[in-house]
Amino acid sequence: MSDLTNKGDITPQFEELPDAPPRRRIQLSWSGKIGACTILFWIVIIFIGPLIAPYHEADILDEALFIVPGSDNPYPDTDFQPPSKVVFLGTDYLGRDTLSRILFGARTTIGISLAACFLAYLVGVTLGIAAAVGGNVLDMVLSRINDAFLSMPTIMLGLIVIAAIGSTVPILIILTGFIYATSVFRIARALGQDVMVSDFVEAARVRGEGLWWIITREILPNIVMPLATDFGLRLVWIILFISALSFLGLGVQPPMSDWGSMVKENLSGLIYGAIAPLVPALAIATVTISINMIVDDVSAHAGGKLAKRMI
């Protein structure tokens, strides 16, 4: 009886599984917090920017707005006007309000880039995981097709496609998404193959778990952090790619405003000391640098643990 009592008092001890991923809260440093606040600001601008813009993005301002009482010039030029109470950030080469075009352009530039980045990850991760778990034949076919697309320069491929079928917002999203899906495919495939040879995946197979269970319960949870880190970097490249296409005149078409096209259109204003080409360039820089700040914090926080969890 005493033996049973003693056995009943014994609390079984279980060791933590070595493959159990620890749950840790990501704490951003001061640079990461600055980046997060900047990105949050631009996200808010995407939704409310067109509502708070002083003018429409295509409005060419009237000369009467810039007439100075007592001036000898009754018909002042509206192009490349300096910042004033009428136009807080001046005007562009056609006399349009720079601030209004920046607010409208945030929705276009960041919106197209986010949609293209999500499409790239939807295609790249799906095909990458399929190559990692689908066997040698499927892996070889998908990898060779992906290598063929990777061998093409991104800007050159974009120029060829847009010159052939035209430039619209849906075409820009689909084109950019499929161009950058090739890089996402390589990362997802490599991460998936690392997880597939792990002990906990072999244990799941021994238990009789199906392929879909292994993908959703073992592979995806273990690759989500490196993919999230790469998502931020990929978004930066996509923003710069969209801006480069617009700078070349093959991106977003007028009268829609886009930060890249705004830089291109107003380059001549640098001769007159206008800030019209500098403001959109600064907007692109703030978004890309802020994303890099967040990505650096996330990768530094999770990088040490990822190596242990991806064995």
N, C-alpha and C positions, 0 to 999 in steps of 0.2 A: 504493500500500500504506500509505504514511504517512497519506494522507487517510482511509483506512478505519480505521486505528488511532486517529486523532484523533477520528473520528466515534464510534467505539466507546467512547471515554473520556467522551464527553459524556453527562451524565445529564439526561434530559428533565425540565424544570421545569413543574409544573402549578400554576396559581393556584387557590386555594380558591374554590369556588363561593360567590357572594354570598348565596345563599339557604340555605346549609347551616347549620342551627341549632347554635350552639356548646353543647357539653356542659359544664355548670358545676355544681359541687356547691353546694347551698344551705347556707349557714352561718348558723345562727340566732344572734341577739344574746342578751344575757342575759335580756331580757324574753321572747323567743321560747322560750328553753330553760325558763324558769319555766312558761310556758303549756304546753309539750310535756310537762313532768313532771306538771303538774296533770291534763292529759287522760289521760296514761298511768295515773295513779292511779285515775281514775274508770273507765277501761276495765277495770282489774283488779277494781275493786269490782263491776262488772257481773257478772263471772263468779263471784267468791268471796263477794260480799256476803251473799246468802241463807245461805251455809254458815257464816259467822262471826257472823251476827246473834244476839244473846243470846236473842231471842224471835221468834216468828212475827209477821208484819206485822199479823195480825188478832187476836192475843192481847190480851185485856183483863186487866191484871195484878191479882193478888189483893191485897186490903187488908192481909193479914198481912205482906206484904213491906215495908210502910211503918210498921208499928207501932214506936214508939220505947219502949224499956223505961223504966218509971217515968212515962210520959205519962198524962195524965188522959183522953186521947181514945183509947178502944180500937178505934174504927172510923174511921180517917183516910180522907179523900177520896183517890182515886187520880188524879183529873184534875188536870192542870197541876202535877204535882209538880216541884219544882226538881231540878237535877242532883244525883246522889248516887252512892254505891257500887252501889246497886241499879239505877239508871237513869242512865247517864252523861250523857245529854242531856235528862233529864226525861221527862215523859209528856205526851200530848196531851189533848184535851177529853174523851176516853172512857177515859183511863187506859191507853193503849197506849204502848209504849216508842218514843220518838222516834227513837233511834239505829237500831233495827231497821227502822222504816218508811223511814228515809232510805236504808239499805242495800238494802232491797227496791225502793224507788222509783227508785233509780238504774237498775236494769235496765229498769224500765217506761218512765221518761221518756226516757232516752238511747236505749234500744233502739227504741222507737216512732219517735223522731225520726230516727235513722239509717236505718231501713227506709223511712220516708216520703221522706227526702232522696234515697236511691238510686233509689226509684221515680220521683221527680220528674225526676232527671237521665236515667234510662233513657227516659222518655217525651219530655221536653223536648229532649234532644240528638238523639234519633232523628228527631223531627218537624222540628226546626230545621235539621238537615243536609239532610233531604229537601226542605224549602222552599228552601234555598240552592242546591241542585243540580238541582231538579226542573223548572225552568222557571217562566215568569210565571204561568201558570194555577194550578198547584199552590201556588205561593208566595202568590198572592192569596187562594185559598180558605182555606189554613191560617192565614194572618195575620189574616183577618177573623174566623174562628172564635176564634182566640186573643184578639183584641181584645175580643170579646164577653164572654169569661170574665174578662178583666182589668178590665172595667168594673164587675164585681161586688165589693163589699167582702168581704175574705176571712173576717172574723169572722161577718158576716151570712150568707154562703153556708154556712159551717160550721154555724151555728145552724139554718138551714133544713133542711139535709140530715140532721143528727143528730136533730132533732125529728121528722122524717118517718120515718126508718128505724131509729132507735135508735143507741146508742153501744156499740160493741164494739171490741176492739183491731184486728181486720182492717179494719173500717170506718174507724177513725181513720187508719190507715196509708194506705189507698186515697184517702180524702178529702183528706188533707193532701198526699199525693204529687201528685194531679191539680191541686189548687189552686196549688201552687208550680211545677208544670211549665210554667205559662203564662209565668212570668218567665224560666225556664231556656230556653224556646223562643226568646224574643226575643234572648237573649244568643248562643245557639248559631247562630241564623240570621244575626245580624250578623257574627259571627266567620267563619262559613262563607262568606258572600258576600265578605268581605274577601280570604280566601284564594283563592277561585275566580277573581278577577281578577288574581292574581299571575302573574309571568312564568314561574315554574317549573311552574305548573299548565298554562299555555299550551304550554310545552315538552313536558309529559307528553302532552297531547292530540295534538301534532304527531307524537310517537313512536308514537301509536296505542294508548296505555294506556286501559283501560276505566274506567268511572265508579266501580266498586267499588275499583279500584286507586288512583284519585285520592283517594277518600274515606279509605281506610285508610292510605295512604302519604304523602299530602300535607296533607289537611285536618285529620284528627284529631291528628297529631303537632304541628301548629302552633297548635292551639287548646286543647291539654290544660292548659297552665299557667294561662291566664286562667279556664278552667273550674274548675280545682282551687282557685284563689283564691276564685271565686264559690261553690264548694261549701261552704267554711268559713262564709262569710257567710250562705248560705242555711240551713245547719244551725242557726245561731244563731236565725234568724227562725222556723224550724220548732219549735225547743225552746220559744221564747216563745209560739208559737201553740198548741201542745199544752198548755202550762201555763195559758194564758188560757182555753182551753176547759174544762180541769179546774177552774179557779177559778170559772167560771160554772156548774159542775155538769154539764157536758155532755161531759166528757172521760172519763178512766178512772173506772170506777164502783167503789164499795166492794164488798168489803173490800180490793181491790187498792190499794196505796199509790202515789201519784203526787205529785211535788213541788208541782205547782200546786194540786192538791186539798188537800194538807196545809196550804198557806198559807191557803186559804179556810176550811177547817174550824176552824182554831185562831186566827182573828183575834180572837175574844173574849178570848183569853188575854193579849193586850197590856194589858188593863185590870189584870190581876193581876201583871204583870211577868214572864210566862212567856216562855221562849225558843222554845216549840214552833213559832210561825209564822215566827220569824226564821231557824231552821236550814235549812229547805228553801229559803227565799228566798236565803240565802247560798250554798247548793249550786247553785242556778240561776245565780247571779252568777258563781261561780268557773268554771263550765263555759263560759258565754258569753264572759266576759272572756278566758279562756285561749285559746279558739278565735280571738278577734280578735287576740290577741298573735301567734299563729302566722301568721294570714292577713296581718297587716301586714308581717311579716318576709319571707314568700314573695313578696308583691306588690312590695315594695320591691326585692327581689333580682332578680326577673324582669321588672319593669315596663319598665326601660330597654331591655332586649333585645327585648321583645315588639313594641314599635313598629317596630323595624327588620325583624323577621321577618314581620310581618303586612302589609307593603306589597304 
